[in-house]
């Protein structure tokens, strides 16, 4: 109203000013013109009269025109104002957001329909109760919001609001201070109910927490990156595989490649784009790769599978990689390949021994087979000259590059100065230098050996008739190449070559003595048969090594148990049909036979259970071990030792584990406790536990015979027994199965005991993530 009044005053003043300006100009200019045109005074009076009439007429027209234009502009402005007010009113009424028009003191001037629906009140009720009836007075954020709005003129945040029935809800608030038409301060308040959004965010946060907890319990490493290749998460197992105590998040994959020192299997450094996680993001496809993590404590072989993460629209928004430490598996595979290769080498050399009669030809053939089939970089055979005591090279194969020409080995009192070859000849034992770069025995020839690419060497004595006649020398391009098992096979190979040398020496002596020719021929036949037997034996060992693993499970499950069932069945028939004829002692022997068969069947079944533990797919869920312990104890009831035994089950924490596997753990531990406490006068078994961080720790305690503390580490090894099997029967597999099941869940198992004072077995399992 004040602004409208001021506008009208300005308009009136503007019209008066224009009128005064026009009137003054008319009077001044018209008088000057009359004086010039009409000098006659009488005529001037008459003209002045006409001039006045004309002024009144013109000023009337001018005033009418000015007022008409001004009124038209005011009418247009009023129409525009009404249209604007209508437009904003429709926006106010139809807004899906709750809007309140208030004063700084909290009085509410207007509320749109959305606000009425949100607060459960009519507009009149909202205006009546004001801010004090809408906002929870106990919300500490209210004072902060008011101070912020007073300081900056605006506030955006969350407050707690109250409905008429007393229910409260979280509301997202946006408020601003503005002046109205009269210049007085007013406030607008926008409110949005975020209760469901908060609940969804909380549910999402709990889901994320559960997911990350599960991934941290996984034995496999997990890494998650966004679409830009920035790593967002690495679980505990992943950091352990990488040899890192912690990981830097929101950094690029290239930085991880540098800090984790990743390399291909051939030791060439990896580029960031070669990492499976990066390839999954860039190429938008799943892929897998084996590579190395070069840690301070040694290289680790990692198998990684990676896949892109897509949005609902199919756009790649990140990637996930799952990786496993397969170092042990790779080493086992490499060791198996090497052993198979050594068996094949041994078989081929034995065939050459049978085929070749000339020692020189045999030596050349043996060296060639060692290089071509055995994978050695170089092989040579040296024979001791009895006169000069020099080890003279008689055959070699492989890459030498002048190494043998500078190799002069003379046997003396100090065998350590003649390298592995001299030591092997002097001591009649194999001598291995698994690291030529550091082994002091290789000092005289180290530089030349390293130039030829030799990294490990071994010398095997060739013994003929109890005396060392020479040595077989093998060189590998890999350090630490020779392990004990492979060295034993190579010992046998050197023994076979020495046997062939001995055979050749005998043959020469027999040929020199015509009188003993027939005897020599017989020995030749015998030796040939022996050599052929060895060839067949080595060949069958090579074939059996590959068949053994495939046949083991079937043999245990069928071939071994079928004869046992037959023995037990026929023994039962014998006892039933001919028991009276056997006599007391015969029936006793037959009973022991059937008992031994049952023990062996139990042992086979336990071995199968032990082997099947790792094949069992873990399906964890929340478990109550108290109920499970009672159920297992009920299953054990009925044996003589349970008649007077007492089970005490304390309140147990819940765990997150596979029910069938954990039931097997409890069955083994309770059965074990019952077995060793049963002979007691008052056998008591106690089951208890507690939560400790992310673990649920349990124990099974008995008052049985106990054990020595020093023997605790042996208890969980297969077939380890600490007591007489006649008094305490069993196969010694149960505790090994317990250990494997607990470790499959990522837990621990240990034991404590004292002779004649009982034993306590502890194990831990993952606790549910919400505890």
C-alpha positions in Angstrom: 0.0 0.0 0.0 2.8 2.4 0.9 4.5 1.7 -2.4 1.3 2.2 -4.4 0.7 5.6 -2.6 4.2 6.7 -3.5 3.7 5.7 -7.1 0.6 7.8 -7.4 2.3 10.8 -5.8 5.1 10.5 -8.3 2.6 10.3 -11.2 0.7 13.4 -10.0 3.9 15.4 -9.6 5.1 14.3 -13.1 1.8 15.6 -14.6 1.9 18.9 -12.7 5.5 19.4 -13.8 4.6 18.8 -17.4 1.7 21.2 -17.1 3.8 24.0 -15.5 6.5 23.6 -18.1 4.0 23.8 -20.9 2.1 26.8 -19.4 5.3 28.8 -18.7 6.7 28.1 -22.2 3.3 29.1 -23.8 3.1 32.4 -21.9 6.7 33.4 -22.5 6.9 32.5 -26.2 3.4 33.7 -27.1 3.9 37.2 -25.5 7.2 37.7 -27.3 5.5 36.7 -30.6 2.5 39.0 -30.1 4.8 42.0 -29.4 6.7 41.4 -32.6 3.7 40.8 -34.8 1.2 43.4 -33.3 2.6 46.7 -32.1 -0.9 48.3 -31.8 -2.0 48.1 -28.1 -5.6 47.6 -28.9 -4.9 44.8 -31.2 -2.5 43.3 -28.6 -5.4 43.1 -26.0 -7.6 41.3 -28.5 -4.9 38.9 -29.4 -4.1 38.2 -25.8 -7.7 37.2 -25.2 -7.6 34.8 -28.1 -4.3 33.5 -26.9 -5.6 32.8 -23.4 -8.6 30.9 -24.8 -6.2 28.8 -27.0 -4.0 28.1 -24.0 -7.0 26.8 -22.0 -8.1 24.6 -24.9 -4.6 23.2 -25.6 -3.8 22.7 -21.9 -7.1 20.8 -21.4 -6.2 18.5 -24.3 -2.7 18.0 -23.0 -3.9 17.2 -19.4 -6.4 14.8 -20.8 -3.8 13.0 -22.9 -1.3 12.7 -20.1 -3.8 11.4 -17.6 -5.2 9.0 -20.2 -1.8 7.5 -20.9 -0.9 7.3 -17.2 -4.2 5.5 -16.4 -3.7 3.0 -19.2 -0.2 2.2 -18.0 -1.5 1.8 -14.4 -4.3 -0.5 -15.6 -1.8 -2.6 -17.6 0.5 -2.9 -14.6 -2.5 -3.9 -12.4 -3.5 -6.6 -14.9 0.1 -7.9 -15.1 0.3 -7.9 -11.3 -3.0 -9.9 -11.1 -1.7 -12.4 -13.7 1.6 -12.8 -11.8 -0.3 -13.3 -8.5 -2.6 -15.9 -10.1 0.4 -17.7 -11.7 2.3 -17.8 -8.4 -0.9 -18.8 -6.5 -1.4 -21.8 -8.8 2.2 -22.7 -8.4 1.8 -22.4 -4.6 -1.4 -24.4 -4.5 -0.3 -27.2 -7.0 3.3 -27.6 -5.8 4.1 -31.2 -4.6 6.4 -29.7 -2.0 5.0 -28.5 1.3 5.3 -24.6 1.3 4.7 -22.3 4.3 4.8 -18.5 4.1 5.8 -17.3 7.6 7.2 -14.5 9.6 10.6 -14.6 11.3 8.9 -15.0 14.7 7.3 -18.3 13.6 3.8 -17.1 12.7 2.4 -18.9 9.6 0.6 -16.7 7.1 -0.3 -19.4 4.4 0.1 -23.1 3.8 -0.4 -24.9 0.5 -2.4 -28.1 0.1 0.8 -30.2 0.1 1.7 -28.8 3.5 -1.7 -29.6 4.8 -1.3 -33.2 3.6 2.2 -33.5 5.0 1.3 -32.1 8.5 -2.2 -33.6 8.7 -3.8 -30.2 9.4 -5.9 -27.7 7.6 -4.4 -24.4 6.5 -6.3 -22.6 9.3 -4.9 -25.1 11.9 -1.4 -24.7 10.6 -1.7 -20.9 10.8 -3.2 -21.3 14.3 -0.4 -23.5 15.8 2.5 -21.7 14.0 6.0 -23.0 13.9 5.9 -24.0 17.6 3.2 -26.6 16.8 4.9 -28.0 13.7 8.5 -28.4 14.7 9.7 -30.7 17.5 10.9 -28.3 20.2 13.3 -30.9 21.5 15.2 -31.1 18.2 18.6 -29.5 19.0 19.0 -28.6 15.3 16.2 -26.0 15.5 18.3 -23.4 17.3 21.1 -23.9 14.9 18.8 -23.5 11.9 17.3 -20.2 13.3 20.8 -18.8 14.0 21.9 -19.7 10.5 18.9 -18.1 8.9 19.3 -15.0 11.0 23.0 -14.8 10.0 22.8 -15.6 6.3 19.1 -15.1 5.5 18.7 -18.7 4.4 19.0 -22.3 5.8 19.0 -25.8 4.3 19.0 -28.9 6.5 16.9 -31.5 8.3 14.5 -30.9 11.2 12.1 -33.1 13.1 8.4 -32.2 12.7 5.3 -33.3 14.7 1.8 -34.3 13.4 -1.4 -33.9 15.5 -1.3 -37.6 16.6 2.1 -37.1 18.1 4.0 -39.0 15.3 7.3 -37.5 14.3 9.0 -37.4 10.9 12.3 -36.2 9.5 11.8 -33.3 7.1 14.3 -31.7 4.7 14.0 -27.9 5.0 14.8 -25.0 2.7 13.9 -21.5 4.1 14.7 -17.9 2.9 14.0 -14.4 4.3 12.6 -11.8 1.8 10.8 -8.4 2.1 7.1 -8.1 1.2 5.5 -5.3 -0.8 5.5 -3.0 2.3 9.2 -3.9 2.9 8.5 -6.0 6.0 10.5 -9.3 6.4 8.8 -12.5 5.5 10.0 -16.1 5.2 9.3 -19.0 2.9 9.6 -22.6 4.1 9.8 -25.6 1.9 9.5 -29.0 3.6 10.0 -32.5 2.2 9.4 -35.7 4.2 12.7 -37.7 4.0 11.7 -40.5 6.5 11.5 -43.2 3.7 14.6 -41.9 2.1 16.5 -42.0 5.4 15.1 -45.6 6.0 16.2 -46.6 2.5 19.7 -45.1 3.1 19.9 -46.9 6.5 18.9 -50.2 4.8 21.4 -49.6 2.0 24.1 -48.8 4.6 23.3 -52.0 6.5 23.4 -54.0 3.2 26.8 -52.5 2.4 28.1 -53.3 5.9 26.9 -56.9 5.5 28.5 -57.2 2.0 31.8 -55.7 3.1 31.9 -57.9 6.3 31.2 -61.0 4.1 34.0 -60.0 1.7 36.4 -59.4 4.6 35.7 -63.0 5.8 36.4 -64.4 2.3 39.6 -66.3 1.7 39.7 -64.7 -1.8 40.8 -61.2 -2.4 38.2 -58.7 -3.7 38.9 -55.3 -5.3 36.3 -52.8 -6.6 37.0 -49.8 -8.9 34.8 -47.1 -10.4 34.5 -46.4 -14.1 37.6 -44.2 -14.0 39.7 -47.0 -12.7 39.9 -45.6 -9.2 40.1 -48.4 -6.6 37.3 -48.0 -4.0 37.7 -51.1 -1.9 40.0 -54.0 -1.2 39.1 -56.6 1.4 41.4 -58.1 4.1 42.4 -61.2 2.1 43.3 -59.0 -0.9 45.6 -56.8 1.2 47.2 -60.0 2.7 47.8 -61.4 -0.8 49.4 -58.1 -1.8 51.6 -58.0 1.3 50.1 -54.7 2.3 48.8 -53.8 5.8 46.4 -51.3 4.3 45.3 -49.9 0.9 45.0 -46.4 -0.4 41.5 -45.8 -1.7 40.3 -43.6 -4.6 43.6 -43.9 -6.4 44.2 -45.2 -9.9 45.0 -48.8 -10.9 48.4 -47.6 -12.2 49.4 -46.5 -8.7 48.5 -50.0 -7.4 50.5 -51.6 -10.2 53.5 -49.5 -9.0 53.1 -49.9 -5.3 52.2 -53.7 -5.4 55.0 -54.3 -7.9 52.9 -56.4 -10.3 54.6 -58.5 -13.1 53.8 -61.1 -15.7 54.8 -64.7 -15.0 57.9 -64.1 -17.1 58.9 -61.4 -14.7 58.3 -58.5 -17.1 56.6 -55.6 -15.4 52.8 -55.2 -15.8 51.2 -52.1 -17.3 48.1 -50.7 -15.8 46.0 -51.6 -18.9 47.1 -55.2 -18.6 45.5 -55.6 -15.1 42.3 -57.7 -15.4 40.3 -55.1 -13.5 41.3 -52.3 -15.9 40.7 -54.5 -18.9 37.2 -55.4 -17.6 36.4 -51.7 -17.3 37.9 -50.6 -20.6 36.9 -53.5 -22.8 33.6 -54.1 -21.0 34.1 -57.9 -20.8 35.0 -60.5 -18.2 38.6 -61.8 -18.3 41.1 -63.7 -16.1 44.9 -63.8 -15.8 47.7 -65.2 -13.7 50.4 -62.8 -12.7 53.0 -62.1 -10.0 52.9 -59.9 -6.9 56.6 -59.3 -6.1 56.6 -59.0 -2.3 59.5 -58.5 0.0 59.0 -62.0 1.4 58.9 -63.6 -2.1 56.9 -63.6 -5.3 53.2 -64.7 -5.1 51.3 -66.1 -8.1 47.8 -64.6 -8.2 44.9 -65.9 -10.3 42.5 -63.0 -11.0 39.0 -63.0 -12.5 37.5 -59.6 -13.3 34.2 -58.4 -14.7 32.6 -55.0 -15.4 29.8 -53.7 -13.3 26.9 -52.2 -15.3 24.0 -49.9 -14.5 20.4 -50.7 -15.2 20.9 -49.0 -18.6 23.8 -51.3 -19.4 26.5 -48.6 -19.0 29.8 -49.7 -17.3 30.0 -47.9 -13.9 32.9 -49.9 -12.5 34.5 -53.3 -12.2 35.1 -56.1 -9.7 38.1 -58.4 -9.4 38.4 -61.6 -7.4 41.9 -63.0 -6.9 43.4 -66.0 -5.2 46.9 -66.8 -4.1 47.7 -69.9 -6.2 51.4 -70.0 -5.4 51.2 -73.3 -3.6 49.1 -74.8 -6.3 51.5 -73.6 -9.0 54.5 -74.9 -7.1 52.8 -78.2 -6.7 52.0 -78.4 -10.4 55.5 -77.4 -11.4 56.9 -79.9 -8.9 54.7 -82.7 -10.4 55.8 -81.7 -13.9 59.4 -81.8 -12.9 59.0 -85.2 -11.2 57.2 -86.6 -14.2 59.9 -85.2 -16.4 62.6 -86.8 -14.1 60.7 -90.1 -14.2 60.6 -89.9 -18.0 64.3 -89.0 -18.0 65.1 -92.0 -15.7 63.1 -94.3 -18.0 64.8 -93.1 -21.2 68.3 -93.4 -19.7 67.5 -96.9 -18.5 66.4 -97.8 -22.0 69.6 -96.4 -23.3 71.5 -98.5 -20.8 69.8 -101.6 -22.2 70.3 -100.5 -25.8 73.9 -99.2 -25.7 76.9 -101.5 -24.8 79.7 -99.0 -25.4 80.3 -96.8 -22.3 81.3 -93.7 -24.3 78.1 -94.0 -26.5 76.1 -94.5 -23.3 77.6 -91.4 -21.7 76.9 -89.2 -24.8 73.3 -90.5 -24.9 72.7 -89.9 -21.2 73.9 -86.3 -21.4 71.8 -85.7 -24.5 68.6 -87.2 -22.8 69.3 -85.1 -19.7 69.3 -81.9 -21.8 66.6 -82.7 -24.3 64.1 -84.5 -22.0 65.2 -83.4 -18.5 65.3 -79.7 -19.4 68.8 -79.1 -18.0 70.9 -76.4 -19.6 74.0 -78.5 -19.7 75.2 -82.0 -18.7 78.6 -83.6 -18.6 80.2 -86.8 -17.3 83.7 -86.9 -16.0 85.8 -90.0 -15.3 88.6 -90.0 -12.7 92.1 -90.7 -14.2 93.7 -93.0 -11.5 97.2 -91.8 -12.4 96.8 -88.0 -12.6 93.8 -87.8 -10.3 92.2 -85.5 -12.8 88.5 -85.6 -13.5 88.5 -86.0 -17.3 85.5 -85.1 -19.4 84.3 -87.9 -21.6 80.8 -86.7 -22.7 78.7 -83.6 -22.6 75.5 -82.0 -24.1 73.8 -78.6 -24.0 75.1 -75.0 -23.9 78.7 -74.9 -22.7 80.2 -71.8 -24.5 83.8 -72.7 -23.6 82.9 -73.4 -19.9 84.2 -77.0 -20.0 87.5 -76.0 -21.6 88.5 -74.0 -18.5 87.1 -76.5 -16.1 90.0 -78.4 -14.6 89.3 -80.5 -11.5 92.0 -82.3 -9.7 91.3 -84.4 -6.7 93.4 -83.7 -3.6 93.3 -83.7 0.2 91.0 -80.7 0.2 87.9 -81.6 -1.8 86.2 -78.3 -1.1 88.6 -76.6 -3.5 87.5 -78.8 -6.4 83.9 -77.7 -6.4 80.8 -79.9 -6.3 82.3 -82.5 -8.7 85.4 -83.1 -6.6 83.3 -83.1 -3.4 80.9 -85.7 -4.8 83.8 -88.0 -6.0 85.6 -87.6 -2.7 82.6 -88.2 -0.4 80.6 -90.7 -2.6 77.5 -88.4 -2.0 75.7 -86.1 -4.3 76.8 -82.4 -3.9 74.3 -79.6 -4.9 75.0 -75.9 -5.4 71.4 -74.6 -5.6 72.6 -71.0 -6.0 75.8 -70.6 -8.1 75.8 -66.9 -7.5 76.4 -67.3 -3.8 77.7 -70.8 -3.2 81.4 -70.6 -2.2 82.3 -74.0 -3.8 81.6 -72.5 -7.2 83.8 -69.5 -6.7 86.6 -70.5 -9.2 84.0 -71.0 -12.0 81.2 -68.6 -10.9 81.6 -65.9 -13.5 81.9 -68.3 -16.4 78.9 -70.3 -15.1 76.7 -67.2 -14.8 77.7 -66.1 -18.3 76.4 -69.4 -19.6 73.1 -69.0 -17.8 73.8 -71.6 -15.1 72.1 -70.9 -11.8 72.2 -74.2 -10.0 74.3 -77.3 -10.4 74.5 -80.8 -8.9 77.2 -83.6 -9.1 76.2 -87.3 -8.6 79.0 -89.8 -8.1 79.3 -92.8 -10.4 80.1 -95.8 -8.2 81.6 -98.9 -9.8 82.2 -101.9 -7.6 82.2 -99.8 -4.5 84.7 -97.2 -5.8 83.9 -93.8 -7.3 84.8 -93.9 -11.0 83.5 -90.4 -12.0 80.6 -88.0 -11.7 77.4 -87.0 -13.6 77.1 -83.2 -13.6 73.9 -81.4 -14.3 73.3 -77.6 -14.7 69.9 -75.8 -14.5 69.0 -72.2 -15.5 66.8 -72.0 -12.4 68.1 -71.3 -8.8 66.9 -73.8 -6.1 66.1 -76.3 -8.8 67.2 -79.5 -7.0 64.9 -80.6 -4.2 65.3 -83.8 -2.1 62.8 -86.0 -4.0 64.2 -85.1 -7.4 67.7 -85.5 -6.2 66.9 -89.0 -5.0 65.6 -89.9 -8.4 68.8 -88.5 -10.0 70.8 -90.5 -7.5 69.1 -93.6 -8.8 69.9 -92.5 -12.4 73.6 -92.1 -11.5 73.4 -95.5 -9.8 72.0 -97.0 -12.9 74.8 -95.5 -15.0 77.3 -96.8 -12.5 75.6 -100.2 -12.7 76.0 -100.1 -16.5 79.7 -99.1 -16.1 80.1 -102.0 -13.7 78.4 -104.3 -16.1 80.7 -103.2 -19.0 83.8 -103.7 -16.8 82.6 -107.1 -15.9 81.8 -107.9 -19.4 85.3 -106.9 -20.5 86.9 -109.1 -17.9 84.7 -112.0 -18.7 85.5 -111.6 -22.4 89.2 -111.6 -21.5 88.8 -114.9 -19.8 87.8 -117.5 -22.3 87.5 -120.2 -19.7 84.8 -118.2 -17.9 82.9 -117.3 -21.1 79.8 -119.4 -20.3 79.5 -117.8 -16.9 79.9 -114.4 -18.4 77.1 -115.1 -20.8 74.8 -116.1 -18.0 75.6 -112.9 -16.1 74.9 -110.9 -19.2 71.5 -112.5 -19.5 70.8 -111.9 -15.8 72.0 -108.4 -16.0 69.9 -107.8 -19.1 66.9 -109.1 -17.3 67.6 -106.9 -14.4 68.0 -103.9 -16.6 64.8 -104.7 -18.5 63.0 -105.1 -15.2 64.3 -101.7 -14.1 63.2 -100.1 -17.4 59.7 -101.6 -17.0 59.6 -100.6 -13.4 60.6 -97.0 -14.2 58.1 -96.8 -17.0 55.3 -98.2 -14.9 56.2 -95.7 -12.1 55.8 -92.9 -14.7 52.4 -94.2 -15.8 51.2 -95.0 -12.2 52.1 -91.5 -11.0 49.5 -90.0 -13.4 46.9 -92.7 -12.8 47.3 -92.7 -9.0 45.5 -89.4 -8.4 42.6 -90.3 -10.6 42.1 -93.8 -9.1 42.4 -92.8 -5.4 38.9 -91.6 -4.8 37.3 -94.6 -6.6 39.7 -97.1 -5.0 38.9 -95.8 -1.5 35.2 -95.6 -2.1 34.8 -98.9 -4.0 37.8 -101.1 -4.5 39.0 -100.9 -0.9 35.6 -101.1 0.8 34.2 -103.9 -1.4 36.8 -106.5 -0.2 36.2 -105.4 3.3 32.5 -106.0 3.0 33.2 -109.4 1.4 35.5 -110.3 4.3 33.0 -109.2 6.9 30.2 -111.0 5.1 32.0 -114.3 4.7 33.3 -114.1 8.2 29.8 -113.6 9.4 28.7 -116.7 7.4 31.6 -118.6 8.9 30.7 -117.6 12.4 27.0 -118.4 11.9 27.3 -121.7 10.1 30.5 -123.1 11.5 31.0 -121.2 14.8 30.5 -124.4 16.8 33.2 -126.2 14.8 35.8 -123.4 15.3 35.9 -123.6 19.0 36.4 -120.8 21.4 39.8 -119.7 20.2 38.6 -119.9 16.5 35.6 -117.8 17.2 37.8 -115.3 19.1 40.2 -115.1 16.1 37.2 -114.6 13.8 35.8 -111.8 16.0 39.2 -110.1 15.9 39.2 -110.5 12.1 35.8 -108.8 11.8 36.8 -106.1 14.3 39.9 -105.4 12.3 37.8 -105.2 9.1 35.4 -102.7 10.7 38.3 -100.6 11.9 39.7 -100.5 8.4 36.3 -99.6 7.0 35.9 -96.8 9.6 39.4 -95.6 8.7 38.5 -95.5 5.0 35.2 -93.7 5.7 37.1 -91.1 7.9 39.7 -90.6 5.1 36.9 -90.0 2.6 35.3 -87.5 5.0 38.6 -85.8 5.4 39.1 -85.5 1.6 35.4 -84.4 1.1 35.7 -81.5 3.5 37.2 -79.2 0.9 34.7 -80.3 -1.7 31.8 -79.2 0.4 30.2 -75.9 -0.8 29.8 -73.8 2.3 26.3 -72.4 2.8 26.5 -70.3 5.9 23.5 -69.0 8.0 22.9 -67.9 11.5 23.3 -70.8 13.9 22.4 -71.5 17.5 25.0 -74.0 18.7 23.2 -74.6 22.0 20.3 -76.3 20.2 22.7 -78.1 17.9 24.8 -79.4 20.9 21.6 -80.8 22.5 20.6 -82.5 19.2 24.1 -84.0 18.7 24.2 -85.2 22.3 20.8 -86.9 21.8 22.2 -88.7 18.7 25.1 -89.9 20.8 22.8 -91.4 23.5 22.5 -95.1 23.6 26.2 -96.1 24.0 27.2 -97.6 27.3 29.4 -94.6 28.1 26.5 -92.1 27.8 24.3 -93.8 30.4 25.8 -91.9 33.3 27.5 -89.0 31.5 26.3 -85.5 32.0 26.2 -82.6 29.4 26.3 -79.0 30.6 25.5 -76.4 27.8 26.0 -72.8 28.8 24.5 -69.9 26.9 26.3 -69.8 23.5 26.7 -66.9 21.1 25.3 -67.3 17.6 27.6 -67.8 14.6 27.5 -67.5 10.8 28.4 -71.0 9.4 27.4 -74.0 7.5 24.9 -76.1 9.6 26.0 -79.6 8.4 29.7 -78.9 8.7 29.4 -77.4 12.2 27.2 -80.3 13.3 30.1 -82.6 12.2 32.5 -80.5 14.3 30.3 -80.8 17.4 29.7 -84.5 16.8 33.4 -85.2 16.6 34.3 -83.1 19.6 31.4 -84.3 21.8 32.1 -87.9 20.8 35.8 -87.5 21.5 35.1 -86.0 24.9 32.6 -88.7 25.7 35.2 -91.4 24.7 37.9 -90.1 27.0 35.6 -89.1 29.9 33.3 -92.1 29.8 35.5 -94.3 32.0 35.4 -91.7 34.8 33.1 -92.2 37.8 31.2 -89.0 37.0 31.9 -88.0 33.5 31.0 -84.4 32.8 31.2 -82.6 29.4 30.8 -78.8 29.3 30.0 -76.7 26.2 30.5 -72.9 26.4 31.6 -69.9 24.4 31.6 -66.1 24.1 31.8 -63.4 21.4 35.1 -61.7 20.8 35.0 -59.0 18.0 34.0 -60.6 14.8 34.5 -64.1 16.2 32.4 -66.5 18.2 34.7 -68.6 20.3 33.4 -72.0 21.6 34.9 -74.8 23.7 34.1 -78.4 24.6 35.6 -79.4 28.0 35.7 -82.8 29.6 37.1 -84.3 32.9 38.6 -87.3 31.1 42.2 -88.6 30.9 43.6 -85.4 29.3 47.0 -85.2 27.6 50.5 -83.7 27.8 50.6 -80.0 26.8 53.6 -80.7 24.6 51.4 -83.0 22.5 48.7 -80.5 21.7 50.1 -79.6 18.3 49.9 -83.3 17.2 46.3 -83.8 18.0 44.9 -82.3 14.8 47.3 -84.2 12.5 45.7 -87.3 10.8 46.4 -90.7 12.5 48.1 -89.1 15.5 47.0 -90.9 18.7 48.1 -90.3 22.2 46.4 -93.2 23.9 46.2 -97.0 23.5 43.7 -97.8 20.7 42.5 -100.9 22.5 41.3 -98.8 25.4 40.2 -95.8 23.4 39.3 -96.9 19.9 39.3 -94.6 16.9 41.0 -93.8 13.6 42.7 -90.5 14.6 41.0 -88.6 11.8 38.2 -86.8 13.7 40.2 -83.9 15.1 41.8 -83.4 11.6 38.3 -83.1 10.1 37.4 -80.6 12.9 40.5 -78.5 12.0 39.8 -78.5 8.3 36.1 -77.5 8.7 36.9 -74.6 11.1 39.7 -73.4 8.8 37.3 -73.5 5.8 35.1 -71.0 7.8 38.2 -68.8 8.4 38.4 -69.8 12.1 41.0 -71.2 14.5 41.2 -74.4 16.5 43.4 -75.3 19.5 43.5 -77.5 22.6 44.6 -77.4 26.2 44.9 -80.3 28.6 46.7 -81.9 31.5 47.1 -85.7 32.2 44.2 -87.0 34.4 42.7 -83.6 34.6 40.7 -83.5 31.4 41.0 -81.6 28.1 39.5 -78.5 26.5 39.1 -78.0 22.8 38.6 -74.5 21.5 37.4 -73.4 18.0 36.2 -70.1 16.6 33.7 -69.3 13.8 32.6 -66.0 12.2 30.0 -64.1 14.3 26.9 -62.7 12.5 27.6 -59.3 11.0 24.8 -57.5 13.1 26.4 -58.4 16.4 
